[in-house]
Amino acid sequence: QAQLVESGGGLVQPGGSLRLSCAAASGSTLDYIAMAWFRQAPGKGREGVAYISQDGGTTWYADSVKGRFAISRDNARKTMYLQMNSLKPEDTGVYYCAAASRVIATMYPFDVHSYDSWGQGTQVTVSS
């Protein structure tokens, strides 16, 4: 399993932007069938936000972030990104990156059980 490290979280005002990064730790790769970003708000379960295929050709988004968030990956740099624009208070939560080695992730991209490796999470707070 890869060691994944998220960064880029922080406090931002509504309408602002942040870019999250998820890097494979030294000695690990991003050679996974699929990767995704999930988030968890206080008192709620972990929900899928964005998904990207191994070659980056397929992306899916939760309805709540469509048109505002963009997922991408740079396999050469072993890094995945989540560009978040027009942030809202309801986007607040801990954001986790996840990697899947099984094909099931392509069928259930926002199911936490589809993923093998997880990062430690990075806090995103949207507040004035």
C-alpha positions as CSV (number, residue, x, y, z in Angstrom):
1,Q,0.0,0.0,0.0
2,A,1.2,3.5,-0.9
3,Q,1.8,6.1,1.8
4,L,-0.1,9.1,0.8
5,V,0.4,12.6,2.2
6,E,-2.1,15.4,1.8
7,S,-1.2,19.1,2.0
8,G,-2.7,22.4,1.1
9,G,-5.6,22.7,3.6
10,G,-6.3,25.8,5.6
11,L,-8.7,28.5,6.5
12,V,-10.3,30.4,3.6
13,Q,-13.2,32.9,3.3
14,P,-16.4,31.9,1.4
15,G,-15.8,32.4,-2.4
16,G,-12.1,31.7,-2.0
17,S,-9.9,29.0,-3.4
18,L,-7.5,26.3,-2.2
19,R,-5.5,23.6,-4.0
20,L,-5.0,20.3,-2.2
21,S,-2.1,18.0,-3.0
22,C,-1.7,14.3,-2.4
23,A,1.8,13.0,-2.8
24,A,3.1,9.4,-2.7
25,A,5.7,9.1,0.0
26,S,9.3,8.3,-1.0
27,G,9.5,4.7,-2.2
28,S,5.8,4.6,-3.2
29,T,4.1,5.2,-6.5
30,L,0.8,6.4,-7.7
31,D,0.4,3.4,-10.0
32,Y,-3.2,2.7,-9.0
33,I,-6.3,2.0,-11.0
34,A,-8.1,5.0,-9.5
35,M,-7.7,7.7,-7.0
36,A,-10.2,10.0,-5.3
37,W,-10.8,12.7,-2.8
38,F,-13.2,12.2,0.1
39,R,-14.2,14.6,2.9
40,Q,-15.6,14.3,6.3
41,A,-17.5,17.1,8.0
42,P,-17.9,17.1,11.8
43,G,-20.4,14.5,12.9
44,K,-20.9,13.1,9.4
45,G,-19.7,10.2,7.4
46,R,-16.9,10.3,4.8
47,E,-18.3,11.3,1.4
48,G,-16.7,11.1,-2.0
49,V,-15.9,14.4,-3.7
50,A,-13.9,13.7,-6.8
51,Y,-12.6,10.7,-8.7
52,I,-9.9,10.2,-11.3
53,S,-8.8,7.2,-13.4
54,Q,-5.3,6.0,-13.7
55,D,-4.6,7.9,-16.9
56,G,-6.6,10.9,-15.9
57,G,-9.0,10.5,-18.7
58,T,-12.0,9.9,-16.6
59,T,-13.2,12.1,-13.8
60,W,-16.3,12.2,-11.7
61,Y,-17.6,14.7,-9.2
62,A,-20.2,14.8,-6.4
63,D,-23.1,17.0,-7.4
64,S,-22.3,19.4,-4.6
65,V,-18.9,20.3,-6.1
66,K,-19.5,20.1,-9.9
67,G,-18.3,23.2,-11.6
68,R,-16.3,24.3,-8.6
69,F,-13.7,21.6,-8.0
70,A,-11.3,20.0,-10.4
71,I,-9.3,16.9,-9.8
72,S,-6.0,16.1,-11.7
73,R,-3.0,13.9,-11.3
74,D,0.6,14.0,-12.4
75,N,1.9,10.5,-12.4
76,A,5.5,11.6,-13.1
77,R,5.5,13.7,-10.0
78,K,3.5,11.0,-8.1
79,T,1.0,13.7,-7.1
80,M,-2.8,14.2,-7.3
81,Y,-4.5,17.5,-6.9
82,L,-7.8,19.0,-6.0
83,Q,-8.4,22.6,-7.1
84,M,-11.3,24.0,-5.1
85,N,-12.9,27.3,-6.2
86,S,-15.9,29.3,-5.0
87,L,-15.7,27.6,-1.7
88,K,-18.7,27.5,0.6
89,P,-19.0,27.0,4.4
90,E,-20.5,23.6,3.7
91,D,-17.2,22.5,2.1
92,T,-15.6,22.5,5.5
93,G,-14.2,19.3,6.6
94,V,-11.2,17.0,6.7
95,Y,-10.2,16.1,3.1
96,Y,-8.6,12.7,2.5
97,C,-7.0,11.3,-0.6
98,A,-7.4,7.6,-1.4
99,A,-6.0,5.1,-3.9
100,A,-7.5,1.9,-5.3
101,S,-5.7,-1.1,-6.7
102,R,-8.9,-3.0,-7.5
103,V,-11.2,-2.5,-10.5
104,I,-14.2,-2.2,-8.2
105,A,-13.3,1.4,-7.7
106,T,-14.2,2.2,-11.3
107,M,-17.7,0.8,-10.6
108,Y,-18.1,2.3,-7.1
109,P,-15.9,5.4,-7.2
110,F,-17.4,7.0,-4.1
111,D,-17.5,3.9,-1.9
112,V,-14.9,4.1,0.8
113,H,-14.5,0.3,0.7
114,S,-13.3,0.5,-2.9
115,Y,-10.0,2.0,-1.7
116,D,-6.9,0.4,-0.3
117,S,-4.7,3.3,0.8
118,W,-5.6,6.6,2.6
119,G,-3.8,9.7,3.6
120,Q,-4.0,11.2,7.0
121,G,-6.2,14.0,6.0
122,T,-5.9,17.8,5.7
123,Q,-8.4,20.3,7.3
124,V,-10.3,22.7,5.1
125,T,-12.3,25.4,6.9
126,V,-14.4,27.9,5.0
127,S,-15.5,30.7,7.2
128,S,-15.7,34.5,7.3
